[in-house]
Amino acid sequence: MKTLFTKGMLASAVAVALAQPTMAQEESKQPTSDNTEVIIVSGTPGGAGIRKIDASFAVTNIDAGDIGRLAPKSTADLFKAIPGVWVESSGGESGANVFVRGFPGGGDAPFLTIAMDGSPIYPAPTLSFLENSQLFRIDETIQMVEGLRGGPNPVVSNGQPGLTANFRLKRGSDTTEALAKYTVSDYGLNRVDVVASGALDDDLYYMVGGYIKSSQGIRDAGFNSEQGNQFTINITKVFDNGELNLYTRQTDDRGTWYLPTPLNVEGIDANYTQIGPLNRQATITYGADNVTESFDFGDGRGWDGHVSGGSLKLDLADGWALIDRFNITKGAANTFGLVPNGSAVTVGDVADNGESATGAVTGVVYDADTPIQQIGRWVVLKDIESFTNDLAVSKSWDSVDASFGIYSATTKAEDWWSLGNHAYHVLVPGGEALNGIECNNSAEGCGWNYDINSVGDASTMAFYATSTWYYNADLSIDAGIRRENHEVNYTVDEGLDGVITKAVQYDETKTSWTLGANYALTDNSGVFMRMNRGYKMPYFDDFRDNFGAFSAGNDLIQEVTQGELGYKFMNEEVQFFATAFTNEVKGDTFVRRPGAPAEILTNEAYGVELDGRYSHDSGFSLSVNATIQETEITASATNEGNEAQRQPGWQVRVTPSYGFEIGDMFATVYGTLSAVDDRFGNNENTVVLDGYEKVDVGFTVEPTESLRIQFSVDNLTDEQGITEGDPRNPDSPNGRYIMPRSMQLSATYMFF
């Protein structure tokens, strides 16, 4: 007799939610829990819980222990462990590019939503110089992340048709626990993490934690270019019929924005970065009146703000339940970068005397053969604010569950940019600007300039309904529909002269839908299938970059249609999902750089995702995730028939680990082999980015029950892989290397 857990699922959402993990000690030995009881909350109305084995969609769950072993260098870096996702995290802790299932894109993360405890942290997945991972930092307060691709995503929450990465915070329990962790590295990292949890009163629980850190960066900037701190409070009150949860996460964290570097200049490799003591302070010129102002470009790219919110879950009896999730985000997400413009040249090519130029700081004379490059001093000041609320009411009958929800969101962004201010710099790490080159000292600079002052407000109101019919103990069929209205008001002053050059008043409504089925083959295995259609609604930068297309009647909405067919197997030793997918994205608009014309295209893709893990009582475990996909641009004025840019045809990650006893101590050795295929660096398919392999290794030992020591090496062989070319100048021989080899050592002490 097969287990029918899902019947009455929505009505029991509160009970499931109350069973979420507390801040118990992270597992260091092999898990003993039954994989079939893994609970996920992504992709369900209001975040109601469901067993992973019963879901009619694919979700990858990564718990705190896995996160610790993966030791991601950034939030986006963690998403490499999710199949169907291609991550370019070589830009540093902020500024990643994330692609999903072959969906088109020119950078940033247009089809990624990061959620905290089920609420989107910012409704717009991508604005220029801002993608969701810039607003989120991983620390010891995270219990688990769930990565949902496609599935019912287009109907629930904010209607993201791509990837939703839902981070679940640790919670307190009746047991008081605490953890302190100190981490150092070979690149000067000093980091302290702390977290504590327990009970404040009967049925009132807390979790508090955070970190403080400083380093010169994996690519040594010559000063402490990466600094930050974060503090999180999570309070939960349990009632007889539900719970109230409130949290706030205060973050002030920044780091160098790593940019593409010349690939054809001797001595320039993965350790090179443009920023350094000789150029971190610079004066730029902007606006119609050629105003000058100095900035510290060592501030890089980061987030100074808060993400706060909570949830209310109530069992209303008679099969009714209510879940309300809300979130407020507010702060500054500024960017200060030294951005290359075009190919490397030599001093002799551009010097006023044709022979030499002089360092603007040191006075050193550089001869005609010295490699140099135009570097732009870019300043982006961005203040953002958002509020989201997702209210879902559900009812359970004998063979049918139904839910009805209202999702609302307001989004605001105020931008001040000065892009350009190009000047020739010496091509050495942190190379200085030069005198003796005419354009270096002119108000116009050596390249193009683009300055704006803009403000935008957006509001979204969506009504959705979902229902699941349990035909029998083996078969369930679910469907959902969403009606969403999206409004945008946006104005832009291009040129910083006080004249509004673009103004937008936008109001569009779309209907999304999903239809799925789940069939249990046995208690531990099943198959599922799904079709859905969703939309990526436009935000502020879409209108600025595509104002001509919008003025001509294009609504700038991207329509996404997807199909999935999957197999799953889960028991005490194995978790395995295989998902075949196909999709079509219509109406994508690609802009090579701000101010450049847009390309509007349609993209199709199909492929297979593999997501598996095997754990044995002997201490051995093996995790595998792989993606094989084909992409094609099916409608384009110039690139029809080409592959989608910057996405590999295949990628695979294999992570073995082995736990064993050393005397009275327990130890684990582990490693990860990552391999990716060649990619095209542009939609024209004229730039090929070679595939590469990368090896990471690590070792943990526990001298006592409370003490754990971990040593890890990222990129053991110091592979010089390339994640992307130069998105602003695709034909220039520039590219972004993966991070060079680095090592970390940490000591964790747990209090019970």
Secondary structure, 3 states (H helix, E strand, C coil): CCCCCCCCCCCCHHHHHHCCCCCCCCCCCCCCCCHHHCEECCCCHHHCCEEHHHCCCCEEEEEHHHHHHHCCCCHHHHHHHCCCEEEECCCCCCCCEEEECCCCCCCCCCCEEEEECCEECCCCCEECCEEHHHHCCCCCCEEEEEEEECCCCCCCCCCCCCEEEEEEECCCCCCCEEEEEEEEECCCCEEEEEEEEEEEECCEEEEEEEEEEEECCCCCCCCCCEEEEEEEEEEEEEECCEEEEEEEEEEEEEECCCCCEECCCCCCCCCCCCCCCCCCEEEEEECCCCEEEEEEHHHCEEEEEEEEEEEEEEEEECCEEEEEEEEEEEEECCEEEEEECCCCEEHHHHCCCCCEEEECCCCCEEECCCEEEEEEEEEEEEEEEEEEEEEEEEEECCCEEEEEEEEEEEEEEEEEEEECCEEEEECCCCCCEEECCHHHHCCCCCCCCEEEEEEEEEEEEEEEEEEEEECCCCEEEEEEEEEEEEEEEEEEEECCCCCCCEEEEEEEEEEEEEEEEEEEEECCEEEEEEEEEEEECCCHHHHHHCHHHHHCCCCCCEEEEEEEEEEEEECCCEEEEEEEEEEEEEEEEEECCCCCCEEEEEEEEEEEEEEEEEECCCCEEEEEEEEEEEEEEEECCCCCCCCCCCCCCEEEEEEEEEEEEECCEEEEEEEEEEEECCEECCCCCCCEECCEEEEEEEEEEECCCCEEEEEEEECCCCCCCEEECCCCCCCCCEEEECCCCEEEEEEEEEEC
